Amino acid sequence: MIALDHISLSFGSFGIHDLTLAIEPGTYLFIIGPSGAGKTLILETIAGLHSPDSGRVLLRGGDATDIPPERRGMALVYQDYSLFPHLTVAENIAFGLFHPESIPGEHGRTVATLISQFRLDSIRDRYPKTLSGGEQQRVAIARALATKPEILLLDEPFAALDPLIRERHIREMRRLQRERGLTVIQVSHSRDEAFALADRVAVVIDGRLVQSGTCEEIFFHPATESVGRFVGIENILHGTIVDHHDGCILVDVNGQHVHAYGSLPVGELVVLCIRGSDVLLNPPQNTKDDSHTCLAGVVADISRREDRLRVEIDGSIPLIATLPLEKTEEGLQIGQRIRVCIDAATVHVIKTADEGKVA
C-alpha cells in the first residue's frame, strides 16, 4: 500500500535520513520514538504535505512523490484534532465532502451515517469549544473518514484522553480499522496502545529507522541499545563474552559472570537487556546455577508506579526489579540484604557493533 524509498528531508531542526519502510494493505503500523525524532514529519511526508529532498513515496505500487495531498486517498488527524471552531460537529464532518465531483444529497447521507456510527447525534449542532476531548476526537476521526480514505494517518490521537476514555476509544479504533480494512499509520509514545492496536511497529530515532517488527520483537528483543532504552528496559548492561558452550554464553559484567543464550564468540563486546520483571528477588535456594545468574545485593530504594513496585538493588551489578503490587513480598525494605537471580533465557543479547544498524 505504502512504501518510503530512501526518503531524506530536512525541515528546520527535524529531519528524516535515508528512511526506507514498506507498509502492507490493511496493516496497523505504529511509529514510535523520542520527541523530536521526526515521527510527525514522516506522517506529513506520506500525506504529501512535504516533498522529500531525495527518495520516493510509493502508493499502491506507483510513484506518488509529486501527487498532491488531496489525490492520495488518505486522511490525517493531528493530536489537537484541528477542528474548525466556527463550524458545528455536522459541518466539520461534511467539510471535506464538498467538491466538484460530489453527488447532490450524497454528503448528507454520509454525514448522517458517521454521526450515528460515532454516537454524535446529541452534539451534532454544537461547536468544538463546547466538546470534551473524547468528543473532539470522535468528530475529527469521523471527518477524516467522510471522504472514504484507504489510508488513515493518526498523530497521537489518544494523548489528550483520560485513561478510561482512552481504553474505550482504542477498542473502537481497532474495530473500525478491521471493519473498513483501513491501512492505519499512528504516531504514539504509548506501549499499551501499540500492544492493543499495532500489527507492526517502526522505531525512529534522530530521523532514522532503527528497527521495525512486531510488538514482541520491538519491546522484548530490541535490535540496539538505543531501542532498548527507549522501550523502557530497566537493566541494560555492558560486558564481554568470556566463555561459550552448547548454546550458552558467559558474559563478564563488572567482574561478575552473567549467563545468557547465544552463539557469539569469546571476546565479543555485548549489551545485555534484562527487564525488571525478570529479576527475581529471593528465589528458592535450589535455583540452578547453570541456567541462572544469582547475585547478592542490598535494597537501595523502593518506589511505587501505577501497578508495579520498582526496587533498586545495589551490588556488584546494580539492578532494577519490578513487582506486581499484589505480589509484593512482606517486609521488603531499604537496606535489606537480598539475593537476586536472572534466568539466562530472559537475557537479550545485542552485539555492541550492531548499534545504529536497522534490524
C-alpha positions in Angstrom: 0.0 0.0 0.0 2.7 2.5 1.0 6.5 2.4 0.6 9.1 5.0 1.6 12.1 4.5 -0.6 15.3 6.1 0.8 13.4 9.2 1.9 15.5 12.1 3.2 14.1 15.5 4.2 15.4 18.4 6.3 12.8 20.6 8.0 14.1 23.1 10.5 15.6 21.2 13.4 13.9 18.0 12.3 14.8 15.6 9.6 14.4 12.2 8.0 17.5 10.4 6.9 17.5 7.7 4.2 14.4 6.1 5.6 13.0 3.0 3.8 9.8 1.4 5.0 7.1 -0.7 3.4 3.5 -1.0 4.7 1.2 -3.7 3.5 -2.5 -3.0 2.8 -4.7 -3.3 5.9 -1.8 -3.0 8.3 -2.0 -1.0 11.6 1.5 0.4 11.9 2.8 2.3 14.9 5.7 4.8 14.5 7.3 5.3 17.9 10.4 7.2 19.0 11.6 10.0 21.3 10.2 13.5 21.0 11.8 15.3 18.1 12.7 12.1 16.3 10.8 13.1 13.1 7.7 10.9 13.5 5.1 13.6 12.6 7.3 14.7 9.7 7.1 11.1 8.3 3.3 11.2 8.5 3.2 14.6 6.8 5.6 13.4 4.1 3.4 10.3 3.4 0.3 12.7 3.3 2.1 14.9 0.7 2.4 18.0 2.9 6.2 17.9 2.4 8.3 16.9 -0.6 11.4 14.9 0.2 14.8 16.2 -0.6 15.6 12.8 -2.0 13.9 9.4 -2.3 10.4 8.5 -3.3 6.9 8.0 -1.8 5.2 5.0 -3.4 1.4 4.4 -3.1 -0.3 1.3 -4.5 2.8 0.4 -6.4 3.2 3.8 -8.2 5.4 6.8 -7.6 3.3 9.3 -5.6 6.1 11.7 -4.7 4.6 14.6 -6.7 0.9 13.7 -6.3 -0.9 16.5 -4.3 -2.3 15.6 -0.8 -6.0 15.7 -2.0 -5.4 13.0 -4.6 -3.6 10.5 -2.3 -6.7 8.8 -0.9 -5.7 9.4 2.7 -6.6 11.5 5.7 -4.5 12.9 8.5 -5.7 13.5 12.1 -3.5 15.6 14.4 -3.1 15.4 18.1 -5.1 18.6 18.7 -7.8 17.4 16.2 -7.7 20.7 14.2 -11.5 21.1 14.1 -12.9 24.3 12.5 -14.0 26.4 15.5 -16.7 28.2 13.5 -18.4 25.0 12.2 -20.7 22.7 14.1 -20.0 19.0 14.5 -22.1 18.1 11.5 -20.5 20.9 9.4 -17.0 19.8 10.4 -17.7 16.2 9.3 -19.2 17.5 6.0 -16.4 19.9 5.2 -14.3 17.6 3.0 -17.3 16.3 1.0 -18.0 19.5 -0.9 -16.1 19.1 -4.2 -17.0 19.5 -7.9 -17.5 15.7 -8.4 -19.8 15.3 -5.4 -23.2 13.8 -6.0 -26.1 16.1 -4.7 -27.5 14.7 -1.5 -24.8 12.1 -1.0 -22.8 14.1 1.5 -25.9 14.4 3.7 -26.3 10.6 3.9 -22.6 10.2 4.6 -22.7 12.7 7.4 -25.8 11.1 8.9 -24.2 7.7 8.8 -21.0 8.9 10.5 -22.9 10.8 13.2 -24.8 7.7 14.0 -21.7 5.4 13.9 -19.7 7.7 16.2 -22.6 8.4 18.5 -22.6 12.1 17.8 -26.4 12.7 17.5 -26.8 14.6 20.7 -23.9 17.1 19.8 -24.3 17.4 16.1 -25.2 21.1 16.3 -22.6 22.1 18.9 -19.3 23.8 18.3 -15.8 22.4 19.0 -15.1 24.6 22.0 -18.1 23.1 23.9 -16.9 19.5 23.4 -14.8 17.2 25.6 -11.5 15.8 24.4 -13.1 12.5 23.6 -16.0 14.1 21.7 -13.5 16.2 19.6 -11.5 13.1 18.8 -14.6 11.3 17.5 -15.6 14.2 15.4 -12.0 14.5 14.0 -11.9 10.8 13.0 -15.5 11.0 11.6 -14.4 14.0 9.5 -11.3 12.1 8.3 -13.4 9.0 7.3 -16.1 11.1 5.5 -14.1 11.1 2.3 -13.7 7.3 2.5 -9.9 7.2 2.5 -8.0 3.9 2.2 -5.2 5.2 4.5 -5.6 6.9 7.8 -2.7 8.8 9.4 -3.0 9.5 13.2 -0.7 11.7 15.2 -1.1 10.7 18.9 -4.9 10.7 18.7 -5.4 9.4 22.3 -2.8 11.5 24.1 -5.4 14.1 25.4 -7.9 11.5 26.7 -8.2 10.2 30.3 -7.4 6.5 30.8 -10.9 5.2 30.9 -12.0 7.1 27.8 -8.7 6.2 26.1 -9.3 2.5 26.6 -12.8 2.6 25.1 -11.5 4.6 22.1 -8.7 2.2 21.5 -11.2 -0.6 21.2 -13.4 1.4 18.9 -10.4 2.3 16.7 -9.4 -1.4 16.3 -12.9 -2.4 15.4 -13.2 0.5 12.9 -9.9 -0.4 11.3 -10.8 -4.1 10.9 -14.4 -3.4 9.6 -13.2 -0.9 7.0 -9.9 -2.7 6.1 -8.1 0.6 6.6 -4.3 0.9 6.4 -3.5 3.0 9.6 -0.3 4.6 10.5 -0.2 6.0 14.0 2.4 8.1 15.9 2.4 7.3 19.6 4.5 7.1 22.7 2.3 4.5 24.4 3.4 0.9 24.7 -0.2 0.0 25.8 -1.7 1.5 22.6 0.9 -0.3 20.5 0.1 -3.7 22.1 -3.6 -3.1 21.7 -3.6 -1.9 18.1 -0.4 -2.5 16.2 0.3 -5.2 13.7 3.8 -3.7 13.1 5.9 -1.2 14.9 8.6 1.1 13.5 11.1 2.8 15.8 12.5 6.1 14.6 15.4 7.8 16.5 17.0 11.0 15.2 15.1 10.7 11.9 16.4 7.2 11.2 14.5 3.9 11.2 16.4 1.8 13.7 14.1 -1.2 13.9 10.8 -2.5 12.6 8.9 -5.6 13.6 6.1 -6.9 15.8 5.4 -5.5 19.2 7.1 -8.6 20.8 10.2 -8.1 18.6 10.5 -4.4 19.4 9.7 -4.4 23.1 11.3 -7.7 24.1 14.1 -8.1 21.5 15.4 -4.6 20.7 18.0 -4.5 17.9 20.1 -1.8 19.5 20.8 -0.4 22.9 19.1 2.9 22.0 15.9 1.0 21.2 16.1 -1.0 24.4 16.4 2.2 26.4 13.5 3.9 24.5 11.1 1.0 25.1 11.9 1.0 28.8 14.0 -2.0 29.5 15.2 -1.3 33.0 18.5 -3.1 33.1 21.0 -2.5 30.2 24.5 -3.9 31.0 27.7 -3.7 29.0 30.0 -6.7 29.1 32.4 -9.1 27.3 31.8 -12.7 26.4 34.4 -14.8 28.3 33.1 -18.3 27.6 30.5 -20.2 25.5 29.4 -23.8 25.1 26.3 -25.7 24.0 24.5 -22.5 23.1 25.2 -20.8 26.4 27.5 -17.8 26.8 29.1 -16.3 29.9 29.4 -12.5 29.9 31.7 -10.6 32.2 29.9 -7.5 33.6 31.8 -5.6 36.3 33.8 -8.7 37.2 30.7 -10.8 37.6 29.6 -13.5 35.2 26.1 -13.4 33.7 24.6 -16.4 31.9 22.7 -16.0 28.6 22.0 -17.9 25.5 23.6 -17.2 22.1 26.4 -18.2 19.7 28.6 -15.1 19.7 32.4 -15.8 20.1 34.6 -15.2 23.1 35.8 -11.6 23.2 32.7 -10.1 21.7 31.5 -6.9 23.3 27.8 -7.1 24.0 24.9 -5.3 25.6 22.6 -7.3 27.8 18.9 -6.2 28.1 17.1 -7.5 31.2 13.5 -6.5 32.1 12.9 -5.6 35.7 10.1 -8.2 35.8 12.7 -10.9 35.0 14.9 -10.0 38.0 13.8 -12.5 40.7 14.0 -11.5 44.4 14.9 -14.1 47.0 14.2 -17.1 44.7 14.3 -20.7 46.1 17.8 -21.7 47.1 17.7 -24.7 44.7 17.7 -22.4 41.6 20.0 -24.0 39.1 23.3 -22.0 38.7 24.0 -23.4 35.2 21.0 -21.5 33.7 20.7 -18.7 36.2 22.8 -15.8 37.4 22.5 -15.3 41.1 23.9 -12.3 42.9 23.8 -10.7 46.4 22.8 -7.1 46.8 21.2 -4.6 49.1 17.8 -2.9 48.5 18.7 0.8 47.8 15.3 2.2 47.0 11.7 1.2 46.7 9.2 3.3 44.7 5.6 2.7 43.5 4.4 3.0 40.0 0.8 2.8 38.8 0.6 -1.0 39.0 4.1 -2.1 40.0 6.7 -1.7 42.7 10.2 -0.6 41.5 13.1 -1.9 43.6 16.6 -0.7 43.1 19.3 -3.1 44.2 22.9 -2.1 44.8 25.7 -4.7 44.3 28.5 -5.6 42.0 25.9 -5.3 39.2 23.3 -2.6 40.1 19.8 -3.9 39.1 16.2 -2.8 39.0 13.4 -5.3 39.7 9.7 -4.6 39.2 7.0 -6.5 41.0 3.2 -6.6 40.6 1.7 -4.8 43.6 -0.3 -7.8 44.6 2.8 -10.0 44.7 4.9 -7.6 46.8 6.8 -9.6 49.4 6.1 -8.6 53.0 9.0 -6.9 54.8 10.9 -5.7 51.8 12.6 -2.5 52.9 15.5 -0.2 52.1 18.9 -1.5 53.5 17.7 -5.2 53.4 20.3 -7.7 52.1 18.8 -9.7 49.2 19.5 -12.4 46.7 18.5 -11.9 43.1 18.5 -14.4 40.2 18.1 -13.9 36.5 17.1 -16.8 34.2 19.5 -17.0 31.2 16.5 -17.3 28.9 15.3 -13.8 29.8 18.6 -12.1 28.9 18.5 -10.5 25.5 22.0 -10.1 23.9 22.9 -7.4 21.5 26.3 -7.1 19.7 27.7 -3.6 20.6 28.8 -3.3 16.9 25.1 -3.5 15.8 24.3 -0.2 17.4 22.8 2.1 14.8 22.0 -0.7 12.3 18.5 -1.4 11.1 17.1 -4.8 12.2 
